[in-house]
């Protein structure tokens, strides 16, 4: 993926927009319902956007939705791409590049994740304070295009501290309980073994999933302000004596849908410029 493919995809979308989006949203498994709340929506199927991959995962609609959410101009990915689907890291993160080209300066990235921290419970919302890239790959490998970002981006404060404080204030105002912690990104598609979860806990992980980290790395490279939110959809392997299924992930996100919607809408409505 290079500047010309980014420009071509952005031009296709921009031709149909009436306002420039300022906030990007990436909505994970079972969380895409937030995009249904966007007013005056203009929708683009991924398959119609030049150079976009197609989402193949249940619970991901596979479309880009633009419009107004709580008075802000947004562009939302209703479903994302994953490394385990066979896409390259550059393909997985291509939509972030396109959203940046369209004008966003902030991005809210959500996911469904397994709880590693034993104090967590299924249905908890976790603000991501940091992450561990355990995917064995990086979307910035290869030649660097200086027009897209610097060669060696600093990752010491990836998740915007002002946004984290703002999100905690919103949670307190709404009476929504939120956790915070470190997200571990694994390649998938297998769920982790109990031994792997024990290792990740010792590494400092609080939640684990198969997304988010590549998109956050590219967001940082592109100079975007990042807020990350995980929905703890299940406890990770070995914590509870039960098998893990994608069906459980979707069912749990459905149960916390209203809290998630209320929380993220309030964040967007009052997000500092």
N, C-alpha and C positions, 0 to 999 in steps of 0.2 A: 504494500500500500504506500503510495507516494502522494505528493501534493496535488498532482493532476487528478488522481482518482477521488481524493477528498473534495476538491473543487467541483468535480462533475456531480458527485452525489449531493453536495450542498446546494448546487445550482438547481437541481431537479426539485428539491424541497422548497427552496427559497422562492421559486417561481409561483408557488401556490400559497405563500404566506402573506398576511397583511401586517403582521407585527414581528419585531425581532425578539426572539426568546432570550431571557436573561438567566433562567435557571433550567438546568437539565435534571432529569429524573431517570434512574435505572431501577425498574421494578422487578423484583425477584419472584421466585415460585410462589404462586397463590396471592401475590401482593399487587398484581396488575390492575385490580379493581380501582385503585386510586386514579388511574387514567380515565376511567369512566366518569369521574367527577369533573373533568375538564370542560369548561364552557366554550361554546363556539368552536368546537373541535374541527381540525383538519387532520385526516388520518391517512397514513401512507403504509401500505403493506410492504414488509421488508423485501419481498420478491420483486417489487416494482422499482425500488431505489437502486440506481446504478452501483454496482460493486458491493452491495450489502449481502452478507450471508443470509440464510433462512434458519429460524429457530425450529428445532426438532423436538423440544421437550414438552411433555404434558404440563399444563398449568401456565404456559407461555403463549400468549396470543400471536406474537410475531408481527407487531406493527408499531409504528411511530405515531404519536398523537401530539399535536400542537394546539395551543389555545390559551385560555385564561384559567388559572386556578387561584382562588382567593385573591383576585385582583392582580396577580402577577402573570407575566407572559412566560409560559413554560413549554418545554418539549420533553416528552416522556417516552422512554422505551418500555412498551408493554410486552415484556419478555426480552431476554438477553441471549447472547451466544456464549458457549462454554468451550473450553479447551478440550474437554473429553468428547465433544461431538466430532472431533477430528479437524477443527479449525485451527489455524495458526494463531499465535498470540496477537499478531498484527490484525488478523481478521476479527478476533474477539473484541479488540479495542477500537476498531475502525469507527463505530458510531460515536465514540467520545471525540475523536478527531473531527467528525462531521458536525457534531453539536457545537464544538468550539468554533468552527468555521462559520457557523450560522449566527454566532454572537453571544453564546452563554459565557458567564464568568464564574458561575457557581454550579455545583452538581451535588445532588443527593442520591447516594447509591444504597440500595436496600437488598437484602437477601434473606433467605430462610437458612438457618444454621443449626447444627447440633450443639447442644450444651456440653462443654467440658467441665466448667466450673460446677462443682457439686452443690453450690448454693443456688444455682439457677433452676428454673422449672419450665416445662413446655408452656409456651404462650407468653413468656417474658419478652420484652423488647430490650435490646442491648445497644447502647451507643458505642460505636467502635472508636477506641482511643488510640489504637496502633494495630499493626498486623505483622504476621510472619509469612513470608513467601516460601511455601513448602511445595511449590508446583514443579520445581526443577527446570524452570524456563523463565524468561523475562521478555516482555514485549518491546523492550528497547535494545535488544541484541541486534547487532548488525550496524551498518553505516548510519550515522546520525544526520538528520536534516536539521540544521541550525534554525531554520525558519519555523520549525515545529516546537523546538525546545532545546535546552542546552545538553551537551554530551553527558555530563555527570550531575543529574538533579539531586538536590539534597532531600533526604527522606526522613529527617529527624523530627519534623512536625507536619506530617502528611495530612492528618485530620485536623481541620481548622479549630483552634482552641476557642475562638470567639463563637463559632457556630456550636461547639459542644456546650459551652455555657448557656447559649441561647436555647438549645434544645432541652437542657435540664430545667431552665426557667419555665419553658412551655409545659413540660411534664408536671412540674409543681403546680402551675396555674390550673391545669386540667385535672389534677389528682390522679394522673397516670403514673404508675410505678415503672421506672426504667432502671436497668442495670447498666454498667459500662464495663468494657474489657477489651482484650486483645483477640482479634480474629485471625485464625490460621487458614490459609488458602491451600488446599490440596488439589491435585489434578483430577481425582475421581477416575471413572464413574463408580468405582466400588466405595461403599462406606468403609470407614476405618475399622481395624481390629481393636479389641480391648487393649492389647499391648501398645498399639500405636497411639490410642487415646491417652494411655498412661504416660507415654513419652511426651506427647504434646502438652499435657498438663504440667509436666516437669519443666518444659521449655518456657512456660508462662502463658500458654493459650487458655482462653476462656470459652471460645466457641470455634467451630470448624465448619467449613463449607467448601464448595467447588467453584467459586466465582470471586468477584469483587476485587481481589488483589491486582489482577492485570489492569482493570479499568481505573483503579485508584492510581497505579503507577503512571499510566498515561495521562490521567487528569493532572497529576502533579507536574509531569513533564510539560504539559500544555499551559501551566500557570493557573489552573482552576482552583477555586476554594472548594474543599471537600467536606461533606458530612456523610458518615456511614451509619446505617441502622440495620441491625440483625433482628429477625424474629426467631426466637429459640423455638424451633418447631418440634424438637425431640431431644431427649438426652442421648449423648453419644454412646457408642458401643461399650458394654461392660459396666455401665452405671446402673441401668435397670435390666432386669432379666427378661428381655423381649427383643425380637428381631426388629430391624429398621427397614422401613418401606417408604417409597415416595408418596404413597397414598396418605400415610400418617402426616407427612410434611404438609400436604395440601389441606388436610382436614384441620390441622392445628392453626394454620394461617387463616382459615375461614372463621375459626372460633374467636380470634383476636382482631378480626377485620375492623370492627368499629373503633376500638382503641387506636389501632394503627392509622386509620383514616383521620380520626379526630386529631391525633398527635401530629402527623405529617402536615395536614392542612394548616394547623396553627403555626407550625414552624415556617411554612412557606409564606403565610399571611404576614408574619411579623419579622421575617428574616432581614437582618441589617443589609443595606445596600453596600 
